[in-house]
Each structure stands twice: as structure tokens, then as C-alpha cells.
Amino acid sequence: MLVGLIISSTCLLGSAVAALTPIKRQGQACTAALVIDDFSHWNENLNSLEGATSDDGTMNATSVDGGVLTFTPSETVESYIYEQFGCTTALSQGYDTISFDIKGPEAASVSLEIQTQPNCDPGTTEYNSTYFTIDGLSGTLETIQVPLSSWPDANLDGVVGFLWYGFSKGLTGTDSVWQLDNVQLLCGGTPAPPPPPTTDPGMYKELKQVDISASWLTTSSSSDYNHHNGTYPDRHCDGHSFTSRASTATHYHAQNDNPPNHYAQADFDLSLVGLGLRCLLAIDDFESQSRLTFLYYNALLKSSSDDGTMKSVVVRNNKVTFTPQNTDSYWYSQVGCMDVRAYGGISLRITAPAGSQFDVQLGSTRGACGTEDTKSATLTTRQLGWTFDGTERLYSIPFSKFSGIDLTKFETFYISNLKRPVTFGPLAMYCGDTVREFVVKPPIQPSEPTATVGAPPSRATNIVVDQFMNANTNALGEWHGGDEGLDLTFRNNRMTLKTNDSDLMWNTQLTGKCRDMRDWQDAYLHIAYSGSNKFSIALQQHNEKCDESIQPFPETWDSLEAARYSDGGDIYIPMNHFRVDFERLVGFALKGFYTTDATVFSKLEIVNQVPRGWTVPEKLPSGQFVFACKRPNSFAFAIDDGDPVFARQVMDTIKDEGIKVTFFTVGAALQDPSTNLSSLYNDMAARGHQVAMHSYTHPALEGLPDEASIDWEYSNMIRAVAATFDGMHTPYFRAPFGTEGARMRQRLAAVIDDPYIVQWSVDVEDWLWAESDTPEKQLDAFKRDVDKGGNLVVMHYLYPSTVGYLKQFIQIAKATGKQLMRVDQCMMDPNAPPL
């Protein structure tokens, strides 16, 4: 995967740099490679050309041994390494390739910036930066050669530096150590020097020469300029720093399980490496509805909320629309007592009706950070000079207009006094005095296999399951019906279904008990429909007793994506694509609707062949969907995230009861230092409890509009868990709200091999009773499901009553005679710790 991004930038380089690295590499044809750095003087911040080299302290650790620089990129800041030197006319002298030896995690990627001036005249004061990404590293120290032609818009007769950044985690996410050595410009027509000698003959793999014949991409910015401050105090610009509006074109490598955030490169100005700050800094990119309105976080994982004062807050396409209830409605977003003196203000795009006005307030902390004593200043949109006409326009909030705000302790952005709906785009702080906007790179939808499989005819007899003649029974005389909240209409042998809730389902049964359908495994499910195909189709499996009074019922099911199997008004699915036990089937379910558009169903049947020419996609992996423990005589408490205030009480209770449990954690809350959850869960893990995943921001995943949004949740969740628990990777996942569907399962299985999607067969119903007048009904619910044979619990430590009942829950479970254990242990996972 190769990526290029061109950003024009200018800076007064100053005499100090010219004196440090005199311009002397011009005009002479090269005869050998030009060694830029062998890292023999790394500790002096000097390279082999007597120019500056450093990581500016952005790495967690660096060391040099035998001329090889070893480093560990930081998890919390953008890490980089740069090489600066006097202006070199590389093209004229015949240098055509940059070569370096690098070791990164297997399948990892790294980006390389080249810095070039328009010319090498002594008075030249501007340079351009262009970026290029290489992926698929081997995991061993290897030689990479990148032709300078990979940067087609760079002036190769004015090269002044290179910078490495964007060190990805690679295939496993556990290897964080990198190495760099032997940086040089190769002279065209001369052989490349061999790698330095090593006592380990297997240390180097074959040289990898980057092929850019058809895969480099560039996106040009407007003619805005950046400033570059190096590590030397005399190398500076005019005191202002800002970034261009740039959108990075990015391709993800097919083997990369952890694609970057959509804006991972767009918000980082690489010309500001010496300042150690982002320019632009996104306060909120409005990437996630649930992050903003369920967890109440912005992109900085700081508090952001309307405190329930708005009529609605809707996030869509990296924008948020606020609809006020009245003029008392407000919304705020915090940055956390930040020193923002390098920033000139806040930029955002706004769409508002003509004549709209509202108030903008900025606040700073008075006194020590962490106190609630604040100072604020308020301006109206009219005072800011804003007017609206119903179209989207870019606006700025210059800090200089808000008198009295302490920019060393900037805390809050706050809007109020809204009278009409208003839509905001990404909210970001820009450096310097020139307004720049934060641009979110459009999400790249994941590609899926396009191969088809054979669809031979079956010997099975055809079965018409449902013709939608009435609201209560299907064509087999069995029950059909849906969850409360579905909008259902039966008319003229058709059912029209519409919903805005991806958690709701409609069922049509094959039988009230178990039906042996092994003779139909080679047949096809056919659904005739019109309208939307944005839903899942599930085939449900009964429990071993074929008794719906026993938990769980159904025992499990497999869900397939209607859109993958549809063409026109028909859906044909091979029955054997449903991975369930065909000896004890219950029926079909239509579920996981991710649009409010209606679907009209006219027939659901099992047929022995598909129409001539019909193609069937291959079955995608969908993980293990479990409601109960597999180990005989076992019982597991699976506890979802709650209020950190109660976490210690939960720990003490389970310690007193002498059991091990599983905790499902939300990634964003885990990364918020104010929750202390990272410390708490590390403590729990150290005590032998299992920690598993519960998404990044807790949305109903199947209800998200596209697969890129689902992937964003998974990739950030996996990163958060790995970063918090020393590279840990777990296949155990619980879907927020238990909302399941084909897309969320398929995407999880695409990034985690054979995941466990953990539901439950014992529900304490804390969401229903904990804050009611009868919280003791949580005990009744627990006993009810345990008496039915349930052995896998869902509960949250959100409420004092639930946490208070935990001891009784445990004692009730112990009274069954079953052994209490972690979820992985009750699943008989060979990788689980022994009992």
C-alpha cells in the first residue's frame, strides 16, 4: 500500500541552519551512495551529514547499538524520526533512490515524508512536504529502496530532509519495537552498498524495492503554508504555525487487521514536529452518535453533552444537528484545561437557516487545573460577524475576540440560546492566525470476497413457509409475529415491515418444538420482496430439550446479510450457509434492519433449486454466537461496564465469594483517564478475572449505516484493549444491547479469528428494575432464569441496587451446584486458564 500527500509549506530557515549544514552538495555527478545517517552520532542529535536528527522525545524509548537505532513508538502521541541536511540537488547529481534498513512488526506500515525547497539558492525560504506510505513489512530487518520518483511533485533538486512517521502495529498488534539504520541516497547506475555486517545471517531478508507503477496517490492542498521548528532553538519561523486543508487518500492493505482512524493523518501537521503539537487539533469529528450521546465524549474523550436540554442531537456523516427545545437548550464540549496559546482559534462548518443567531461561550479554568472555578466570555454570532443563509459555510472563533480567557487553561466550548436547528461540522483548533478547517477523510468501505459458489439442485421437496396472509400464522399453520415496536401491515398476501430499531425482529416458525431439516441442508431459502434489502435473515436452532421453557431459547442462530444474496426482488440463500444444527430447527427471523425504509414481503419458502444463471456468494465467517456455557455443570458471570464508583465494591464482593468472572469493557471509557477503568481492569486481570471487549463507544452495531462505521468501532476497540493490557488480544466480545446481525458478525470475524459473540441466558434486568420502585425484582429475574437452566449472566455495575444484590446473585448460582468460572473457561476454550 502506497500513499502520497502533497502539502505546500514555507519557513524562514535562518542562518543557523545554513551554518550548521553548509550547502555544498550541488552540481557534481554522484559516483557512490550518499550516507545520510549511520546513527553513530544519534545521541548528539547529528546525522552523517552533520545535520539534525531526532525524535523530539515522541518515542517511548530509543537506543543505538552497533549503528542500529532501536525505538518504540508512543501509544499516545504521533511518533516520528527526522533527518535534516543541507540542500541537495539530488536529481542533477544522479541520486534516484532513498534506501534504508528498517524492521517493524510483521505486516506493519510506515510513512515517509520528503522535504524539498524550490531551489538550493542561499536565500530560499520555503520548502514543500510530500508523504508516502509503505506497508507489508516483513517483521525482520530489511532494506527498503524507494525511488525518488515516488514523490512526483517534489523538487528533487532541492532535497533538505526526510521524516518517518505513522508506525502501525502490524499483524498481531503485540510487537511494538522498530529499528532503523543505513539511511542513504543511492546513486543511479551504481550498485547499492551491502547491509552492514551482522553476526546473525538471518537478520536481513532480501532487499525490497518499492514498485509504484500504479499505486501511488496524491492529494494536493491549497497554497497554504506551514512552519517547521527543529530541535535547534535558532531554527524557527515567525512564531505562528498552521496547517493546510488536506485530505489524505489512503488504501488499506488486505492483511491489515487494524486500519487507521479515518483522520489519522489529516489532523497532524508534520511540519510542526519540533513544536510537539497537532495543527489542526480536532475537538470533535462527530464520528460516532453513541460516543457523543451515550458516553458523552468528544474526539478528545473529554466531556461533551447537552445535558438533555435539546429536543434531539443527531450525528450523521461527521456532522451533528442540534434541534433545541427552547432557548434554554445548550451544548458544550470540553478540552481539559489545555494550553492553547499556539492555536489561533476554533474552526467549524455550520449550516443554519437565514436569520439564525445563537451565543458562543468559551471558558477557562481559574486557578489550578481540576477545579470547577472557571472564567467565561460570551459573544453572539452577530458579534462574531457570522450570518447564515441555509447553506454550509466555514466559520471561525478567534480566541483573540474573547477577552479574559486564560489560554493556558482553556476548558470549554459552549453554545446556547438557539432558536432553530443548527448543524455543525468537525470542530477543531487551528494554529496561528490563518483559519484552517479539519477535514475528515471519507471512510473506505471494506471490500468483501466476490467469488461465487455452485448452486446445484437439491432433491428436497419444496416447502412454502409463509405467504403473509394474516398477522398470526404462516402457511404451515405455525406462529409468526414480531417484537413490539415493529411497524407491520398485512394486506393482499403481503407484509410491509418498517422499523428504526435494529434490535427488533420478526419470526416465522417451522414448528413449535424441534424440526429435523437435515434433508433440506442442500436446498435454498427463497424470499420474494420489494423495497429495502438492508436487513439480516436468521435461522434459529432450538435447545437440546426442544423445550421453550428452558433457557436458552432459541439456543443460537446464524444470520446472513440479505443484500449479499439478493437480486431484483428475490433472495436465494443456500440453507447450508446457516451454520446451525439442522436436527433441531425452530424457524426463521427477519432482523437487524439498518434503514427506516420499508420492506414488503410476499413469500418465504424453501426450494430445491435457484433460477438458471443465478449466482450465490460464498459464505462469510460469522463467529460463534453463544447464549450459554458449553462446559457441563458450569456457570459464568459476564459483567458489562458500569459506573467506576461501584467497581471496587464489585471487586470486593467477588473476592469474598471466591469466584472468577468476566468483564466486558467499552474501549473509549477504558481510555478516559478520569474513569480509572484501565487501572481497575488491570487489577481485575491480575487477580485472574477475564477482560473482554464490548465495542468502542457502545452503539447498536448492526444499526450503523455502513460497514466502515462498524469497522471503526472494532479497530478502535481492539487498539484500546491492546494498549491498556500490554498487547492483549481476545476473541471474546459482547454486542452492546445484545443487538446482533449479519454485518456486525461478519466484520468482527474479519478482524478476529473465530470470535465468540457472547449473549446471555440469565438477565438480572437491571435496565428495567434497578431504578424503579421495586429494585428487588432484579432478584426475581435472576432466579427465574436460573430456574430455567440459564448459566450465563448479563448485568452491569451501573446502579447501587444491582451491585448490592451481587452477593445474593452469586449465592443463588452457587446453590445450583454448578461451578462458577470465567466465560472462556465455561466455553471450554483451550486457551483459557485451568480451573
MOCORUR-V918801 format. One record per backbone hydrogen bond with DSSP energy under -1.0 kcal/mol. CO is the residue of the C=O (numbers start at 1). NH is the residue of the N-H. E is the energy in kcal/mol with one decimal. If there is no record, write none. Layout:
CO	NH	E
CO	NH	E
This chain:
3	133	-1.0
5	131	-2.4
7	129	-2.3
9	127	-1.0
14	18	-1.2
15	19	-2.6
16	20	-1.8
17	21	-3.0
25	89	-1.7
34	185	-2.5
36	48	-1.4
37	183	-2.1
41	44	-1.5
41	46	-1.9
42	45	-2.1
45	53	-1.1
47	50	-1.8
51	47	-2.0
52	84	-2.7
54	82	-2.2
55	58	-2.3
61	72	-2.2
63	70	-3.4
65	68	-1.2
68	65	-1.9
69	180	-2.3
70	63	-2.3
71	178	-3.1
72	60	-2.9
81	164	-3.0
82	54	-1.1
83	162	-2.3
88	90	-1.8
88	159	-2.1
89	93	-2.1
90	95	-2.3
93	30	-3.6
94	188	-3.1
96	148	-2.6
97	186	-3.1
98	146	-2.7
99	184	-2.5
100	144	-3.3
101	181	-2.2
102	142	-2.4
103	179	-2.1
105	108	-2.3
106	171	-3.5
108	137	-2.1
109	168	-2.3
110	134	-2.7
111	165	-2.4
112	132	-1.5
113	163	-1.9
114	130	-1.9
115	160	-3.1
115	161	-1.2
116	128	-4.2
121	124	-2.0
125	11	-1.4
128	116	-2.6
129	7	-2.9
130	114	-2.4
131	5	-1.2
132	112	-3.9
134	110	-2.5
137	107	-3.4
141	205	-1.0
142	102	-2.9
143	208	-3.2
144	100	-2.2
145	210	-2.4
146	98	-2.4
147	150	-2.3
148	151	-1.8
151	154	-1.8
154	156	-1.0
155	158	-1.2
156	91	-1.7
158	117	-3.3
159	88	-2.0
160	85	-2.2
161	115	-2.7
162	83	-3.1
163	113	-3.3
164	81	-1.9
165	111	-3.1
178	71	-2.5
179	103	-2.1
180	69	-2.6
181	101	-3.1
183	36	-2.3
183	37	-2.0
184	99	-3.1
185	34	-2.8
186	96	-1.8
187	190	-1.9
200	203	-2.2
208	145	-2.0
217	4	-1.6
219	6	-1.2
222	224	-2.5
226	10	-1.0
232	235	-1.8
234	236	-1.2
253	256	-1.9
261	264	-1.8
263	267	-1.4
265	268	-1.5
269	272	-1.9
272	275	-1.6
272	276	-1.1
281	429	-2.7
283	299	-1.2
284	427	-2.8
288	292	-1.4
289	293	-2.9
290	294	-1.9
290	295	-2.5
291	297	-3.5
296	304	-1.7
298	301	-1.9
302	298	-1.6
303	334	-2.6
305	332	-2.3
306	309	-2.1
312	323	-2.4
314	321	-2.6
319	316	-2.7
320	424	-2.8
321	314	-2.0
322	422	-1.9
323	311	-2.4
323	312	-1.4
326	329	-1.9
331	415	-2.9
332	305	-1.3
333	413	-2.6
338	410	-2.5
340	343	-1.9
342	432	-1.6
344	399	-2.1
345	430	-1.9
346	397	-3.0
347	428	-2.1
348	395	-3.0
349	425	-2.9
350	393	-1.9
351	423	-2.6
352	390	-2.0
353	356	-2.0
358	381	-2.1
359	416	-1.6
360	379	-2.7
361	414	-2.3
362	377	-2.2
363	411	-2.8
363	412	-1.8
364	375	-2.9
368	371	-1.6
373	366	-3.6
375	364	-3.0
377	362	-2.4
379	360	-3.1
380	384	-1.7
381	386	-2.9
382	385	-1.2
393	350	-2.5
395	348	-2.1
397	346	-1.6
398	401	-1.4
399	402	-1.8
402	405	-1.2
406	409	-1.9
407	340	-3.3
409	365	-2.5
410	338	-2.8
411	335	-2.8
412	363	-2.2
413	333	-2.5
414	361	-3.4
415	331	-2.0
416	359	-2.7
422	322	-2.8
423	351	-2.5
424	320	-2.3
427	283	-2.8
427	284	-2.0
428	347	-3.1
429	281	-2.3
430	344	-2.8
430	345	-1.1
451	618	-1.4
463	606	-3.1
465	475	-1.2
466	604	-2.4
472	480	-2.0
474	477	-1.7
478	474	-2.6
479	509	-2.3
481	507	-3.3
483	486	-1.7
487	498	-1.7
489	496	-3.0
494	491	-2.5
495	601	-3.0
496	489	-1.7
497	599	-2.2
498	487	-2.5
501	504	-1.4
505	483	-2.3
506	590	-3.1
507	481	-2.2
508	588	-2.4
515	585	-2.3
517	520	-1.8
518	521	-1.4
520	523	-1.5
523	575	-2.5
524	607	-3.0
525	573	-2.3
526	605	-2.7
527	571	-1.8
528	602	-2.5
528	603	-1.2
530	600	-2.9
533	535	-1.6
534	594	-1.8
535	562	-2.2
536	591	-2.4
537	560	-2.5
538	589	-2.2
539	558	-1.4
540	586	-2.4
541	555	-2.2
541	556	-1.2
543	546	-1.7
547	550	-1.8
556	541	-2.9
558	539	-1.9
560	537	-2.6
562	565	-1.1
565	572	-1.7
567	570	-1.6
569	529	-2.4
570	567	-2.4
571	527	-2.0
573	525	-3.1
574	577	-2.1
575	578	-1.7
578	580	-1.6
581	584	-1.4
582	517	-3.6
584	542	-3.1
585	515	-1.8
586	510	-3.1
586	511	-1.4
587	540	-3.0
588	508	-2.5
589	538	-2.9
590	506	-2.6
591	536	-3.6
598	532	-2.1
599	497	-2.9
600	530	-1.8
601	495	-2.5
603	528	-2.4
604	465	-1.7
604	466	-2.5
605	526	-3.4
606	463	-2.7
607	524	-2.8
608	458	-3.5
611	614	-2.0
616	453	-2.8
624	757	-3.5
626	759	-3.4
631	634	-1.1
633	819	-2.7
635	821	-2.3
636	793	-2.4
637	662	-2.4
639	664	-2.5
643	646	-2.4
646	650	-2.1
647	651	-2.4
648	652	-2.4
649	653	-2.2
650	654	-2.4
651	655	-1.9
652	656	-2.6
653	657	-2.0
654	659	-1.9
661	690	-2.3
662	639	-3.1
663	692	-3.3
664	641	-1.3
665	694	-1.9
666	670	-1.9
667	671	-1.7
672	675	-1.7
676	680	-2.2
677	681	-3.2
678	682	-1.8
679	683	-2.1
680	684	-2.3
681	685	-2.8
682	686	-2.3
683	687	-1.3
684	689	-2.3
685	688	-1.7
690	663	-3.0
692	665	-2.4
693	734	-2.4
695	667	-2.5
696	668	-2.4
699	701	-1.3
700	703	-1.5
701	704	-1.7
706	710	-1.3
707	711	-2.9
708	712	-2.1
709	713	-1.5
710	714	-2.1
711	715	-3.3
712	716	-1.9
713	717	-2.2
714	718	-2.9
715	719	-2.1
716	720	-2.5
717	721	-2.2
718	722	-2.5
719	723	-2.8
720	724	-1.8
721	725	-2.3
722	727	-3.8
731	756	-2.6
732	693	-2.2
733	758	-3.0
735	738	-2.4
736	739	-1.8
741	745	-1.6
742	746	-2.8
743	747	-2.6
744	748	-1.5
745	749	-2.6
746	750	-1.0
748	752	-2.1
755	624	-3.2
756	733	-2.5
757	626	-2.1
762	794	-2.1
765	768	-1.1
765	769	-2.3
766	770	-1.7
769	772	-1.9
774	777	-2.0
775	778	-1.9
776	779	-1.2
776	780	-1.2
777	781	-2.5
778	782	-2.1
779	783	-2.7
780	784	-2.6
781	785	-2.0
782	786	-2.3
783	787	-2.8
784	788	-1.1
785	790	-2.6
786	789	-1.7
788	551	-2.2
791	636	-2.6
792	761	-2.6
792	762	-2.1
794	764	-1.5
795	640	-2.9
797	643	-2.1
799	803	-2.2
800	804	-2.3
801	805	-1.6
805	809	-2.6
806	810	-2.5
807	811	-2.1
808	812	-2.5
809	813	-2.2
810	814	-2.5
811	815	-1.7
813	816	-1.2
814	817	-1.9
819	635	-2.0
822	826	-2.2
823	827	-1.5
824	829	-2.3
825	828	-1.5
826	630	-1.7
826	631	-2.8
829	832	-1.9
